[in-house]
Amino acid sequence: MSTNKFDKDRRGDIDIFLGEPNEQVRDSMRATLRGEGFCKTRIFCRMEDLVAAFAETSHDVLILADDIHHSSFEVLKDICAFKLGRNPSPALYCHR
């Protein structure tokens, strides 16, 4: 068995936070991630809920839409500077 973290059988161990205000986009992205084996995806439609989740638990990857809240870029900067959460995770910042 390979030790590559992104092997299909190990993708279920990766915690993903997905912040997206559009319900259809959010559900589609979650379904796509599940189809690829990423089962631990928490979805958020409000920035306040996402920020509260950072205080409760850690994550491995953050996918964040730029239109979820006007402060989304500032939140990303705080994560990278260890001001928010416990893990300066890899982040995908999605701009439409």
C-alpha positions as CSV (number, residue, x, y, z in Angstrom):
1,M,0.0,0.0,0.0
2,S,1.3,3.4,-1.0
3,T,1.8,6.1,1.7
4,N,0.7,8.8,-0.6
5,K,-1.9,10.9,1.4
6,F,-4.0,11.4,-1.7
7,D,-4.5,7.7,-2.5
8,K,-8.2,7.0,-3.1
9,D,-8.6,4.9,0.0
10,R,-7.2,7.6,2.3
11,R,-9.1,10.6,0.9
12,G,-11.8,10.0,3.5
13,D,-9.4,11.0,6.2
14,I,-9.1,14.6,4.9
15,D,-11.3,17.2,6.6
16,I,-12.5,19.8,4.2
17,F,-14.3,23.1,5.1
18,L,-16.4,24.4,2.1
19,G,-17.7,27.9,2.3
20,E,-20.2,28.7,-0.5
21,P,-23.3,30.9,-0.3
22,N,-25.0,29.4,-3.3
23,E,-26.9,26.2,-2.4
24,Q,-26.8,24.6,-5.8
25,V,-23.0,25.2,-6.2
26,R,-22.4,24.1,-2.6
27,D,-24.3,20.8,-3.1
28,S,-22.7,20.2,-6.4
29,M,-19.2,20.7,-5.0
30,R,-19.9,18.5,-2.0
31,A,-21.3,15.7,-4.3
32,T,-18.2,16.0,-6.5
33,L,-15.9,15.7,-3.5
34,R,-17.8,12.7,-2.1
35,G,-17.6,11.1,-5.5
36,E,-13.8,11.4,-5.4
37,G,-13.7,9.9,-1.9
38,F,-13.6,13.0,0.2
39,C,-16.3,12.1,2.8
40,K,-15.4,14.5,5.6
41,T,-16.7,17.8,4.0
42,R,-18.4,20.3,6.2
43,I,-20.4,22.9,4.3
44,F,-21.1,26.5,5.3
45,C,-23.4,29.1,3.7
46,R,-22.5,31.8,6.2
47,M,-19.1,33.2,7.1
48,E,-20.1,33.4,10.8
49,D,-20.7,29.7,10.9
50,L,-17.4,28.9,9.2
51,V,-15.5,31.1,11.6
52,A,-17.2,29.5,14.6
53,A,-16.3,26.1,13.3
54,F,-12.6,27.1,13.3
55,A,-12.8,27.6,17.1
56,E,-14.3,24.1,17.5
57,T,-12.2,21.9,15.3
58,S,-9.4,21.8,12.9
59,H,-9.5,21.0,9.1
60,D,-7.0,20.1,6.4
61,V,-8.3,22.1,3.4
62,L,-10.5,25.2,3.1
63,I,-12.4,25.9,-0.1
64,L,-13.9,29.4,0.2
65,A,-16.0,31.4,-2.3
66,D,-15.1,35.1,-2.4
67,D,-18.8,36.1,-2.3
68,I,-19.7,34.3,0.9
69,H,-19.0,37.5,2.8
70,H,-17.2,40.9,2.3
71,S,-14.6,39.8,4.8
72,S,-13.6,36.5,3.2
73,F,-10.1,37.7,2.1
74,E,-9.4,39.0,5.6
75,V,-10.5,35.7,7.1
76,L,-8.0,33.9,4.8
77,K,-5.2,36.3,5.9
78,D,-6.1,35.6,9.6
79,I,-5.9,31.8,9.0
80,C,-2.5,32.1,7.3
81,A,-1.2,34.3,10.2
82,F,-2.4,31.8,12.9
83,K,-4.9,34.4,14.2
84,L,-7.9,32.2,13.4
85,G,-8.0,28.4,14.0
86,R,-5.1,26.1,14.7
87,N,-4.1,25.1,11.2
88,P,-2.9,27.4,8.4
89,S,-4.4,25.0,5.9
90,P,-4.1,25.0,2.2
91,A,-6.9,27.2,0.9
92,L,-8.6,27.5,-2.4
93,Y,-10.1,31.0,-2.8
94,C,-12.8,30.9,-5.5
95,H,-13.6,34.0,-7.4
96,R,-16.5,34.2,-9.9
